[in-house]
Amino acid sequence: MSVVIVGGNECMVREYKELCKEYKCKAKVYPKMSGCMKNIGSPDLLVLFTNMVSHKMVQCALSEAKGQNVRIARSHTSSMSALKNILEEHTAGR
């Protein structure tokens, strides 16, 4: 399963990726705006940490995911426990 994480803390990128690896997921993390994120590809899950990201970046990520079969999870906090809860919810049947 592939996961794209938009937002979050820059200093926790490595921890986000390691947690995703524990759930057998490949992760790309975009803590900052980088272009218009044209290279997010077609992930299975898009995680938006809405507290740590601009409205423009959320809209950009959503427009890239539009038309694809992507599940979207939004979380106001960008903590490891929030990401863990999202991954548990979305990888339960896999």
LUMTOR-286740 format. One record per residue: x, y, z of N, C-alpha, C, O in turn; residue number from 0. Coordinates in steps of 0.001 Angstrom, whole numbers. Layout:
<koltors>
{koltor {X Y Z} {X Y Z} {X Y Z} {X Y Z} NUM},
...
</koltors>
This chain:
<koltors>
{koltor {849 -1177 0} {0 0 0} {889 1231 0} {1880 1284 729} 0},
{koltor {546 2209 -802} {1329 3446 -850} {560 4566 -159} {-660 4682 -281} 1},
{koltor {1312 5381 568} {734 6464 1356} {1466 7753 1024} {2694 7771 934} 2},
{koltor {715 8830 844} {1295 10163 697} {818 10986 1883} {-380 11080 2149} 3},
{koltor {1771 11579 2592} {1462 12405 3756} {1763 13850 3398} {2883 14177 3008} 4},
{koltor {771 14708 3528} {922 16126 3233} {811 16899 4531} {-187 16794 5245} 5},
{koltor {1846 17679 4834} {1882 18446 6071} {2682 17710 7124} {3446 16797 6811} 6},
{koltor {2508 18100 8341} {3257 17476 9430} {4513 18252 9752} {4786 19296 9158} 7},
{koltor {5264 17740 10687} {6502 18387 11112} {7673 17898 10268} {7813 16701 10016} 8},
{koltor {8509 18830 9837} {9675 18463 9029} {10623 17539 9786} {11229 16647 9192} 9},
{koltor {10749 17748 11070} {11692 16951 11853} {11188 15521 12095} {11933 14683 12602} 10},
{koltor {9940 15241 11739} {9384 13911 11981} {9200 13092 10702} {8555 12044 10728} 11},
{koltor {9755 13555 9597} {9586 12855 8315} {10084 11417 8415} {9415 10488 7962} 12},
{koltor {11257 11239 9009} {11815 9892 9139} {10929 9000 9991} {10740 7827 9669} 13},
{koltor {10378 9544 11084} {9498 8764 11954} {8200 8385 11248} {7696 7276 11426} 14},
{koltor {7649 9317 10433} {6449 9005 9666} {6711 7831 8726} {5905 6905 8640} 15},
{koltor {7840 7876 8025} {8179 6812 7074} {8397 5477 7787} {7970 4435 7289} 16},
{koltor {9052 5498 8942} {9295 4264 9691} {7984 3654 10198} {7815 2435 10173} 17},
{koltor {7062 4498 10655} {5772 3990 11114} {4996 3372 9947} {4365 2327 10102} 18},
{koltor {5043 4003 8811} {4367 3443 7628} {4991 2112 7238} {4289 1193 6818} 19},
{koltor {6298 2008 7374} {6974 752 7041} {6518 -371 7966} {6414 -1518 7533} 20},
{koltor {6242 -61 9237} {5730 -1063 10181} {4380 -1616 9735} {4049 -2764 10028} 21},
{koltor {3603 -800 9025} {2307 -1233 8515} {2404 -1717 7066} {1394 -1846 6374} 22},
{koltor {3636 -1982 6620} {3910 -2479 5264} {3398 -1526 4195} {2795 -1941 3205} 23},
{koltor {3651 -230 4416} {3255 812 3472} {4492 1575 3018} {5423 1790 3795} 24},
{koltor {4491 1979 1756} {5516 2878 1256} {4982 4289 1424} {3815 4554 1138} 25},
{koltor {5837 5196 1888} {5362 6546 2182} {6191 7613 1484} {7414 7515 1390} 26},
{koltor {5495 8632 998} {6103 9873 550} {5570 10944 1482} {4376 10979 1778} 27},
{koltor {6457 11820 1947} {6047 12851 2899} {6379 14216 2321} {7506 14459 1890} 28},
{koltor {5397 15104 2313} {5566 16476 1851} {5227 17427 2989} {4078 17848 3118} 29},
{koltor {6216 17774 3824} {5916 18673 4943} {5754 20127 4505} {5147 20928 5216} 30},
{koltor {6298 20470 3329} {6230 21836 2811} {5697 21826 1397} {5656 20788 736} 31},
{koltor {5291 22997 944} {4836 23147 -439} {6032 22978 -1369} {7039 23670 -1224} 32},
{koltor {5919 22066 -2313} {6986 21866 -3295} {6350 21849 -4679} {5820 20831 -5123} 33},
{koltor {6412 22977 -5341} {5731 23092 -6627} {4248 22931 -6397} {3675 23575 -5518} 34},
{koltor {3637 22093 -7168} {2225 21767 -6918} {2086 20271 -6725} {1042 19691 -7021} 35},
{koltor {3142 19649 -6227} {3139 18224 -5899} {2664 17376 -7071} {1794 16520 -6913} 36},
{koltor {3236 17616 -8243} {2859 16859 -9436} {3334 15419 -9364} {2867 14577 -10130} 37},
{koltor {4245 15125 -8465} {4827 13779 -8412} {4278 12933 -7269} {4980 12052 -6772} 38},
{koltor {3042 13178 -6840} {2508 12322 -5774} {2090 10973 -6321} {1928 10017 -5563} 39},
{koltor {1914 10886 -7631} {1567 9607 -8233} {129 9231 -7960} {-749 10092 -7909} 40},
{koltor {-112 7943 -7784} {-1474 7476 -7490} {-1433 6614 -6230} {-1432 5386 -6313} 41},
{koltor {-1400 7258 -5068} {-1319 6504 -3807} {-2644 5842 -3464} {-3692 6200 -4001} 42},
{koltor {-2580 4886 -2575} {-3792 4250 -2073} {-4452 5112 -996} {-5671 5090 -829} 43},
{koltor {-3623 5874 -264} {-4121 6691 845} {-3405 8027 852} {-2179 8085 751} 44},
{koltor {-4174 9102 972} {-3633 10451 1093} {-3959 10946 2492} {-5130 11059 2855} 45},
{koltor {-2926 11243 3283} {-3106 11728 4653} {-2829 13222 4667} {-1755 13661 4257} 46},
{koltor {-3784 13996 5133} {-3632 15449 5221} {-3593 15865 6682} {-4575 15704 7407} 47},
{koltor {-2462 16397 7111} {-2350 16970 8453} {-2712 18444 8320} {-1854 19270 8009} 48},
{koltor {-3969 18774 8552} {-4506 20088 8208} {-4021 21224 9097} {-4086 22382 8685} 49},
{koltor {-3543 20939 10285} {-3080 22008 11170} {-1730 22565 10732} {-1435 23734 10980} 50},
{koltor {-917 21751 10089} {452 22139 9762} {645 22507 8289} {1779 22567 7815} 51},
{koltor {-429 22749 7572} {-306 22953 6143} {-1244 24088 5695} {-2295 24313 6294} 52},
{koltor {-844 24787 4642} {-1671 25881 4149} {-2874 25353 3378} {-2890 24216 2907} 53},
{koltor {-3863 26199 3267} {-5073 25832 2527} {-4727 25559 1060} {-5283 24653 439} 54},
{koltor {-3812 26345 525} {-3397 26175 -872} {-2762 24803 -1098} {-3001 24166 -2124} 55},
{koltor {-1968 24357 -154} {-1310 23057 -280} {-2323 21914 -199} {-2192 20920 -914} 56},
{koltor {-3321 22047 657} {-4382 21038 752} {-5139 20974 -564} {-5395 19885 -1078} 57},
{koltor {-5499 22122 -1112} {-6229 22160 -2375} {-5404 21559 -3503} {-5940 20855 -4358} 58},
{koltor {-4122 21828 -3509} {-3232 21291 -4530} {-3167 19765 -4440} {-3247 19080 -5459} 59},
{koltor {-3024 19242 -3246} {-2964 17791 -3047} {-4282 17136 -3440} {-4286 16071 -4057} 60},
{koltor {-5387 17759 -3089} {-6693 17204 -3430} {-6940 17227 -4940} {-7559 16314 -5487} 61},
{koltor {-6455 18271 -5607} {-6637 18334 -7057} {-5795 17274 -7761} {-6207 16751 -8797} 62},
{koltor {-4627 16950 -7219} {-3801 15885 -7792} {-4445 14519 -7594} {-4298 13636 -8439} 63},
{koltor {-5152 14341 -6492} {-5792 13054 -6195} {-7152 12917 -6868} {-7718 11824 -6910} 64},
{koltor {-7679 14018 -7394} {-9010 14011 -8009} {-9031 13089 -9231} {-8115 13105 -10054} 65},
{koltor {-10066 12305 -9328} {-10224 11404 -10458} {-9532 10064 -10284} {-9672 9175 -11123} 66},
{koltor {-8792 9919 -9208} {-8130 8652 -8918} {-8888 7988 -7774} {-9651 8635 -7057} 67},
{koltor {-8668 6712 -7621} {-9317 5984 -6535} {-8434 6082 -5292} {-7776 5116 -4907} 68},
{koltor {-8430 7258 -4673} {-7567 7527 -3520} {-8434 7775 -2299} {-9340 8608 -2328} 69},
{koltor {-8150 7046 -1223} {-8824 7321 45} {-8116 8499 701} {-6888 8586 676} 70},
{koltor {-8890 9401 1283} {-8328 10603 1882} {-8652 10605 3368} {-9805 10446 3770} 71},
{koltor {-7605 10790 4181} {-7774 10878 5633} {-7256 12235 6086} {-6136 12623 5755} 72},
{koltor {-8067 12946 6835} {-7665 14257 7354} {-7513 14164 8862} {-8303 13520 9552} 73},
{koltor {-6479 14823 9350} {-6254 14864 10786} {-5803 16269 11152} {-4947 16849 10484} 74},
{koltor {-6377 16806 12204} {-5993 18153 12632} {-4610 18138 13285} {-3857 19106 13177} 75},
{koltor {-4284 17048 13955} {-2970 16960 14588} {-2025 16153 13709} {-2456 15328 12903} 76},
{koltor {-744 16401 13876} {259 15695 13070} {1121 14799 13945} {2308 14619 13675} 77},
{koltor {536 14243 14982} {1290 13404 15908} {1447 11992 15361} {754 11591 14426} 78},
{koltor {2366 11250 15957} {2577 9863 15562} {1346 9020 15899} {999 8106 15151} 79},
{koltor {692 9318 17008} {-497 8536 17370} {-1640 8792 16389} {-2419 7884 16101} 80},
{koltor {-1748 10007 15877} {-2777 10296 14874} {-2509 9509 13600} {-3427 8931 13018} 81},
{koltor {-1256 9485 13168} {-896 8711 11977} {-1104 7224 12212} {-1572 6511 11325} 82},
{koltor {-758 6757 13404} {-943 5338 13731} {-2416 4960 13663} {-2757 3906 13125} 83},
{koltor {-3294 5802 14201} {-4734 5538 14159} {-5246 5503 12721} {-6075 4662 12374} 84},
{koltor {-4758 6408 11893} {-5169 6433 10484} {-4705 5168 9787} {-5474 4554 9046} 85},
{koltor {-3469 4770 10011} {-2953 3565 9357} {-3666 2312 9835} {-3935 1413 9037} 86},
{koltor {-3976 2236 11120} {-4718 1083 11639} {-6099 995 10999} {-6565 -94 10662} 87},
{koltor {-6739 2125 10835} {-8081 2159 10257} {-8071 1737 8782} {-8945 995 8334} 88},
{koltor {-7082 2217 8044} {-7066 1991 6596} {-6315 738 6162} {-6420 345 5000} 89},
{koltor {-5569 103 7045} {-4869 -1126 6667} {-5452 -2339 7373} {-4870 -3422 7316} 90},
{koltor {-6580 -2179 8032} {-7156 -3269 8821} {-7508 -4492 7969} {-7286 -5623 8401} 91},
{koltor {-8043 -4286 6788} {-8479 -5414 5982} {-7432 -5936 5014} {-7733 -6808 4198} 92},
{koltor {-6233 -5436 5085} {-5190 -5818 4114} {-4292 -6879 4662} {-3364 -7315 3981} 93},
</koltors>
